[in-house]
Amino acid sequence: MLNRYHYKAVPLDDALSDEIFGHYLKSLDPERLFFIQPDIDQLARFRTVLDDAIIKEDLAVPFAIFNLYAQRVTERYSYARALLKKGFDFRQKEDYQYARDKEPWVKSEAEIRDLWRKRVKNDWLRLKIAGKDDKTITTTLEKRYDNALKRIGRTTGKDAFETFMNAYTMAIEPHTNYMGPRAAEDFDISMKLSLVGIGAVLTEKDDYATIRELVPGGPAALSGQLKTGDRIVGVAQGKGGAMTDILGWRLDDTVALIRGAADSIVLLDVLPAEAGPDGKHELVSLIRKKISLEDQAAKKSILSMMDGKTTRRVGVISLPGFYEDFEGRQNGDQDFKSATRDVARLLSELKKEKVDSVLIDLRNNGGGSLQEAIQLTGLFIGKGPVVQQRDARGKITVERDRKAGVAWDGPLGVMINRGSASASEIFAAAIQDYGRGLVIGEGSFGKGTVQALINLDEVAKNDKQKFGELKLTVAQFFRINGGTTQLRGVKPDIVLPAFADAEGFGESSYDNALPWVQVKAADYAPAGDLHFLLPVLQKRHEVRVKNDKDLRLLEEDIAEFNLQRKKNLVSLNEAERRKERDIQDAKLGSREAYEDVGQSVRGRLGRKQEPTKGKALRDDGLQADERDLAKELAAEKADKNVKDVLLNEAAQILSDEVGLLKPGAGLAARAKPVSPLVSDRKYGFDAIPAGVW
């Protein structure tokens, strides 16, 4: 498949074998914490034999490499555990480098042990400064390192195989991937936003599969027999099925056992949240049903923005992905899940609520269905070309929306960031090229390739799922203006403060990404030109950045974060660390009079992942699975209410635009129609699988 159909033809030979070798080591040990240079020297003899291993279907060599990795992981964490008995001297002046992906391999066993000594010392110091006593710290870290040993002990031949095959595919091109059966199933679920199960989100805590949350309307929630914190220790199929003890299982294995056919029965052996390890178990029988993942679907909100005494309403549609239930569409399901259908419905609701403008929030939207990207663009431009596609033979085709009429003809904005990729970039680029709306945010990911999904079991004519799927790059996408998003991404019309590390994240961070190229522009008629508004909008934005406390604090936090990222060192001296903590506390204290005191960098950037109020900002030294579940969920709930400073500023920019446009202009872009956009503006775009991307 790779040799015959890939967009970038690369022979499977010694040269590619060398690339596979490098990708394999990087996927196993990205931070260079486990292997040492003598290991690499020992493995170097395999650099040019991995192609033979694949061709001859003999994976003894890649499995040997994986097994050496597993051995080293076991050795490192066993050593880390042993260090806990000795304690540490925190009066010493020494530093720990926490990001090592660009560092050389450690030269000797003595050096790797010293590196791990510093790593464990840092783990201990974080907990100590967070207020934990020595006994609690020892218990916490023993459990942490034991869990790491258990995880490596649970790895299987399938894990090794999938890791190696992805090293092979990604050595050719970054977005070509092999997905085993389970990964393929999860990908399918993410596209159709539904699965068949009980409607419970599970997490692993102390070897237990623990209920993190219940999906509203799902069998688990409707039964009234399960709650957050309950632990599932056994699973049986059907009323009389044999109970399988799942204590200590990998979470993905547990989830696979609980999922099943619609309307079938699953029996759960449950240890209630309030019960101790020897507490009374409960048997819960549930009928599996189709579960809709609505939390991952498009959502709307309305922001009221003030301009003097005038209030303008900006409708915001947040779209996490370009999802589409391909099977449902093909089978004629009238209610199949579709990003475009959901957005069209939300636009209709926003029109009834009389919003003045609409903002499509595509931050961290990694893409999805090509068809959805085209149809979603059509909601705002009507009929017309959306994107160009060039295959491996050089043939260029123009993909267009064929439905007349638009769902929204008023002022429009598209919000993007570095995490906006593929379908997001095609949509944003088309809206920009048509002059249909403003693109606001930071430069996008820069993925300009399209992938086709190939079901390997269908190719092999297997009756049952066995081989999984290949996501194969088959084409490159180009904007209708002739440019591409490949490497360069989509450049915003109004740039907002950027948090992402452009060097370490995005298409340009891959050493084997396809180059930026350009083709002829497609034949399209722009809706207009908003460029005459940009100087005024930019000036107003700059004034707000100077005068708005939210935006100033955001820029301060980004500057501080970038400084720490560049420094890449943390002191292991307790006095110095406490001094740093006190400085941070003082900074937070100076903000206490401010309404949004304690907002974190991620909170202000709209990345709702961390607790963001007051002392919750302090580093507690814990990993996610070590925190109290109830407190963690409460912090996440509070985090959802954090003011999204960048979203507010994007809405304010759209409000300014409405004020500058003539009342009743209809299509915002009709304000000043001009000739087609020229292709030397150096904007770009991207794509994913041909059916999915």
N, C-alpha and C positions, 0 to 999 in steps of 0.2 A: 504493500500500500504506500509506504513512505517513498520508496524508490520510483514508483510509477506515477503517483498522483499528486505528490507534494508540489506546491508552487515554487519552492526553491529546491531544485534537483541537486541532491548531494549523494554521491556514491557511498555505500557502506564499505569503507576500506580502512587502512591503517591510520590515515589522517583523521577520519571521523572517530575512529576508536580512541585516539588521543583526546579528542574533545569530549567524548562520552566519559572517559576516565576522570577528567577534571570536573564535569558536572556531577558525576556520581559522588565523588568525595565532598563536593560542596553541598550536595543535598543531605549527606549523612552528617557532616560536621561543619556547618556553615560558619560557626564562630571559632573554629580551630581549638576546641577545648578538650578533645579526646585523643586524636591521633598526635603523634610526635614525628619529627623529621625522619628518624630511623624507620618508622612505619611506612612513611611515604617512599623512602628509598627502597624498602623491601617490596612494596607494591608496584614500583615503577616498571618492573619487568612485564607487568600486565597491560601497560599503556596501549600497545598495538595488537593485543589479542582479543579485545572485547568484540570486535567485528566478527572474528572467527567463532566466538562463543555464541553469538546470535545466529549466524548462518548455519552452524552445525547443531543448533538447538541443545547446546551443552552449557548450562549456566553455572558450572562448578566454580569458575573463577569469580564472577560477581557475587556468588553466595559466600565464597571464602572471604572476600573483602567485607561483606556485610557482617559476617560472623566475627571478624577481627574488630570491627567497629563495636559490635555488641559486647565483646570482651572488654574493650577499652572503657566503654560506658560503665560497665559493672565495676571495673577497677577504680575509676575516678570517684564514683559515688560511694563505694565502700571506704575509700580513703577519706572522703569528706566526712562520712559518719564517724570514723575513728578519731578525727580531729576534735570532735565535740567533747571528748573526754579530757582533753588537755587544756582547753580554754585559750584565751588570747590576751596579749598585752596591748591595750589600746593607747598606751602612752608613746608608742613608737611613731616615728614620722615616716610613713610610707603611703603609697597610692595604689589604687586598683583601677586598671583599664577595663571598662565593662563592655565595650564593643570591639571585637577582634576580627571581624570579617575581612578586614584589609591587612591584617598582620601576617607575618610569615609563620610557618609552623614552628612550634616550640622545639628547641634543639635536642633536649634530653629528658630523661625521666625525672631527674632532679628539678629541672626547670618547670615541668608540668605540675609537679607536686607543689612547688612554690606558688605557681599560678592558682592552683586549687586552694591552697592555704589562704591566699588573699580573698578568693571568691567566698569561701566559708566565713572568713573573718568579716567580710562585708555583710553577709547575710545575718550574722550574729549582731553586728553593730547596728544595723537598721532596726532590728527588734529591740535592742537595748535602748536606743534613743527614743523609740516609740513607747517606752515605759514598761517593757516586759522584764521580769526577773530571770535570773540564770536558769532556774529549773524549768520555767515555761519555755524559754528560748531553746534549751536542749531538747525538750519534748517536741516542740514544733519542728525543729530542723531534723531531728531523727525521723520523724514521720515524713517530712518532705523528701529526704534522700531515700528512704525506704520505698516511697511511692515511685520515685524515679527508677529504682531497681526493679520494682514490680512491672512497670511499663515496658522496660526493655525485655523482661522475662516473658512478656505476653506477645512479643512480636513473632510473626509466623513467616513461612516461606512466601505467602501471598504478599506480605508487606515488603519483603526484600525484592520480590519480582516486580511489584508495581513501582517501587523506588528506582530500580535499575532501568526499567523500560521508559520511565519518564526522563531519566538521565539521557537515554538514547534519543527520544523524541525532541527534547529541549536542546540537545546539542545541535540539532538541525536548525531549529527556529524556536523562539521563546514561547509561542502560543500553540504549539503542537503538543498534545498531551495524551497519555494513555490513562484510561479510567477503568479500574477493575469493576466487577459487577456491582459491588456496594457503592462505590463512588459514582458510577453511572446512574444508579437508582437515586442517589441524593441529588445529582445534577438535574435529573428529570423532575424531581419534586420541586426544586428551586425554580424551574421554568413554568410549571403548571400551577404552582402555589397550592398544592393539595397532596394529601396522602391518605392511606387507609390505616387507621390505628385507633388508639383510645383517646387521643387529645391530651397528652401529658408531655411536658418538657422535662427531660431527666438530666441530672448532673451526677458526677461521681464524687462521693464524700466518704472517706474512711472505708473503702471497699464496697460501699453500698450504692446501688442505683437509687438515687434520691429524687423525689418529685420536686422540681424547681418551681413550676407553675402549671396551672391547668388551662387549657384552651376553652374559652367560653363557648357553650353549646356542644362541646364534645362529650362522648360517652363517660369519660372519667368525671367531668364536672357535673353532668346531669345526674350521675348515680348518687352523689352526695356521700359516697363512701371513701373518697380519697381527698387528701389535702396537701398543701405544701409542707415538705419536710418528711412525709411518709417515705419509708424505704421498702423497695421491692426486693425480696430475697429469693423468690421462686416464680417460675412461669410454666403454665401447663396449657396445652391446646385442647379446647373442647371441655365439656363437663367431666368426662371420665378420663381425660388425658393424664399421663404421668407427669408429676411435678419435677421440673428441672431446677436444681439449686444454682443460682446465678451469683452468689456471694463471691466477690473478687473477680468477676468477669470484666472484660473490656466493655465499655459503655456501648460501643457500636454493635457488639455481639448481642447485648441485652436488647437494644432497640430493634434489631432484626428479628429477634424472637417474639417481641410484643406486637410488631406489625404483622399483617396477614391479609387474608381475603375479606372483602366487605361482607358484613352480616355473619361472620364467623365468631365463635366464642373464644375468649382468652381468659384464663383463670390465673389470678395473681395471689401470691403469698406475700402479705404486707406486714411489716413491722411499723406500727404507728409512730409518728414523730415524737410523741411524748413518752414512748416506752423505752426502757433501757435495753441493752443487748440481749438480755434474757427475758424480755417482756413477752406478753401474749401476742401471738400472731393473729391476723385476720385474713380470711379468704374473700377475695372480691372477684366476682364474675362480671365480665363486660362483653358487650357485642361490638365488634369493630365497625366503624363507620368512616365515611369520607370526611376528612378534616380539611377545612379551608384555612390557609395561613394568611389571614387577613392583615396581620401586623406587618406583612411584607408587601402589601398591595399599596396602590396609590391612595393618598389621603389629601384632604383639603383643609385649609384654615383661612381666616381673613384677618389681615392686619390693618389697623386704622392708623394712617399717617397724617400728621399735622403739617400744614403749610400756612403759617400765619393763623388766620381764623378759619381756614378751609380744612376740612377733613376729607381725605381720600381713602377709599377702601381698596386694598390690594389683595386679590385672591391668590393664595399660594397653593400649588399642587406639588406635593413631595412624591417623587417617583423613585423607589429604591432600585428597580431593575426593569428591563424591557421583557417582561414575562409573557408567555403564551403557551396555552395547553395545545400542543400540536396534535396530539391524538384526539382530543375532544373536537378540535376544528375539523379534522379529517373524517371523524365519525358523524359529523353533522349535529353535534351536541349544541343545542340552542343557547346554553348558558356557559359555554367554555370560557375559561379565564383568559383575559386579554388586557394588556396594559392600555392599549388604545381605547377599548370599549370603556374601561374604568375611567380614564381621563375624560372621554367625551361626556360621560354621565356627570362627572364632577364639574365640568365646564358649564353644562346645562344648569346645574344647581347654582353655580356662582353667578350666572347671568340673571337668574331669578332673584338672587340676593343683591343685584345691582352693584357689582364691583366695578371700579374704574379701570383696573388693569389686572393682568394675570402674570404670575411669576411661576415658571416651571423649575422646581428645585431638583437638579440632577447631581448634587454633590454625593460623592462616593457611590455613584451608580456605575457599576462595572460593565454594563451592557446587557445583551440578551438576544432577542429575536430580530433579525434584519427586517423581516416583514413588518414587525411592530414599529420599528424606527421609521420606516417609510410611511406607514399609515398614520402614525402619530404626527409626523410632519405635515401630512395632508390635512389634518384638523385645522391648521393655521394658514396653509397656502392654497388649498384646493388642488386641482389637477396640476401636475408638473413633475419634472425630474427632481429627484432628491439626492441621488448619489450615483457615481460611476464605479464600475467594477472591471478590473483587468485580470484575466486568467493567465495560467502558465504559458499559453501559446501567444500571449500578447493581445488577444481579442478583448475589446472594450465594449461593454454593454451599459446602457443607462437604465437604472432602476427608477421608476416613477410611481407617484400616486395617481390613480385613475378615477378617483371619486370627486365629482364636482361639489362645490360649496365648501364652506368652512364652519367649524363649530365655534370659533371665536375670532372676531375681526377687529377687536380693540387693541390697545397698547399691550405689548408682550415683552417679557424678559425671560432669559434662561440663565440659571445660576449653575456654575460648574466649579470644580476644584481638581486637584491633581488625581483624585480617585475617580473622576468621571472618564470612562473609557468606552471605546467601541461604539455601540449603538448611541450612547450619550453624545459622543463626539460627532457622529453623523447628523444627529438631530440638531445639535447646537450649530454646526457648520452650515447646514442648509438654511436654518433660520437667519443666520448672519449673512450668508451669500444673497439671500432674497431681500435683505434689508427689512425683514419682517419684524425683527425684534432686537433688543439689546442683549448681548452676552456679557454677564457680570461674574466676577470671581477671580480665580487664578488659572493659569495655563493647565490644560487637561493632560491626561496620561500619555497620549501619543501613539495609540495602537491603530494602525491603518491596514490590518490584514483581516481576512475573512476565513472562518473555519467551517468545514462540513463535519457533521457527526456521522460516523460509520459504525453501525452495530455489527461487531465482529461475529456475534452468534448467528446473525442472519447470513453473513457472508459464508460462514462455515456450515450453515444449515443445521445448527444445533436445535434440538427440541426444547432444551432448558437453558436458562441463562448460565453461562460458564466463562466466557471470555471477556465480557465488558465492551467498552466502546473506545474508538480512536477519534480524537478531535484533531482534524487534519487541516492545516492551512492550505487553501486551494486558490486563493485570489488576493488581490490588493484593492483597496477602495480609494477613490479619489473624490474630492469635492466637485460640485457642479461647476465651480470656477476653475477647475483643473489642478488645484493644489491637492495636497494630501495631509492628513493628520499624522502620518507615520513620523515618529521621532519628535516632531515639533508640536503636536497637539493642536488644539484650538486656542487662539489668542483672544482673551476677553476684550470687549470694547471699553469696559471700565474695570480696572484691576483693583482687587481688594487684597488686604494683607494675607500673606501666604504662610501656612504652617509647615507644609510638606517639605521634605528634603528632596529637591529636584534632582540631585546627583544620585541619591540612593534609591529613589522610587520613581517609576515611570519607564516608558519604553527606552529612553536614552540610557538607562542604567544597565541594559542588557548588552553584552559584548558582541552578540551575534544577531542583533535586530536588523531587519531590512532597512536599506538606505532611504532617504527622502528623495522622491522624484516627482515629476510633474507631467501632466498630460494636457491635451487640448480641453478647453472649457466646453461644457454641454450647451445646448441651445435652450436657454431659459430666459424668462422675462421677470426681472426683479419687481417686487411689490413696491419698492421705493428705496429711499436712502435716508438713514437716520444720522449720518455722519455730521450733518450740519448742527445737530443738537449736542454732539459729544463734548466740544469745548466748554459749553455752559454746564453740562452735567458733571464733567470732570472737575471744574472749578468749585461747584457747590459741594461735591464729595470731599475735596481737599479741605475746604473750610470746616466741614463737619469733623473730619479727622483731627483737625487742630483743636476744635472746641468741644467735641463730644468726649466725655470722660470714659465711656465704655470703649470707644475706639482707641483712645490713648492708652488705657490699661491693656487692651489687647496687643497693641504694638509693643508695649513694654514686655509683656509676657513672651511674645514671639522672639523678641531680641534676647531675652534671658535664656529661653529654651535653646535657641541657636548657639548661644555662647557656650552653654553646657554641652551641647552635642558636639561642638567643635573641640572643646577641651577634652572630652572623652576620658576623664579621670575623676576619681572620687577619693577623698582622703580617708584613710583608715585610722586616723588619730581622733579619738573621741572628743577631745577639747575642740579641735577644728570643726568637726561635724556638728557639734552642739552650737558652736558659734554661727555656722551657716544656717542652722535651723532657727536660731534666735533672730538673725537678720530677716529671714523669711517671715517669721511671726510678726516682727515689727512692721514689715511691709504690709502684711495683711491687716495689722492693727490700725495702720494709717488709713485703711479703706473702710473701717467699720461704720463710719458715719454714712457711707455710701450704700444705697439700697441693695446693690448686687455684690456686697462684700464676699470675698472668698471664691469668686468664680475662677475656675481653672482655665488654663489655655484651651484645653479641648472643649470645655463648656462654652467658652466665648466663640469658639470656632464652629459650633453646631455639632461637635462630635460628642454625643451624649453617652459617655462611657465611664466617667469617673464621678465620685461624690464631689459636690462643688460648693458646699456651704461651710464657712468658717473653718474649724479645726479639722473637718473631714479632709481638707487639703493635705494635711500632714501625712507623710509616708508612714503607714502602719507596719511595714516590713513583711506583710503577708502576701501570699499568692491567692488567686481567686478562689481556689477550692479549700482554702484554709480559713476563710472568713465565715462568720455566723451568717447562715442563709437568710434569716429574717432581716438582719441589719443590712445585708447586701442588697436585698430586694427593696428595702425602704430607701436606701441611698439612690438606687436606680430610679425609683419613682420620683424622688425629689429632683433628680438630675433632669428629668423630662421637663421640669418647669423652669429650668434655667433660661434666662434671656439669651436668644441666639443673636448675638450682635451683628454678625455678618448678614444674616437673613434680614434683619431689620434695616440695615444699610442698603441692601439690594432693593428692598421694598420702597425705601425713601427715594432712591434713584428713579424708580418707576413712577413714584408720585411726582417727582420733579418733571419727568418727561410729560406726564399728563397735563401738568400746568403749562408747559411750553407749547404743546400742540393746540391747534385750533379746536374749539369745542365742536363736537359732532363730526369729527373728521373720519369716523369709521375706522378703517384699517389705519393703524398708527403709521404705517410706512407710506401711506398715500400723501403724507404731509409734503413731501418733496420728491417726486419720482425723478429718477435719473437713468443714465445708461447702465448696462450690466457692470457688476463689480469686476475690476481687473484682477488677473490671476497672480500678480506679483506682490500681493499683500502678505504673502508668506503665512497664510493660515493653513491648517491641515485638518484631517479627519481620520476615522478608523472604522473597524468592523470586527465581528466575531463569526461563529459558524453559519453556514449557508442554510439556514433553518434555525440556527442558533448562533449567537456571537456575543 
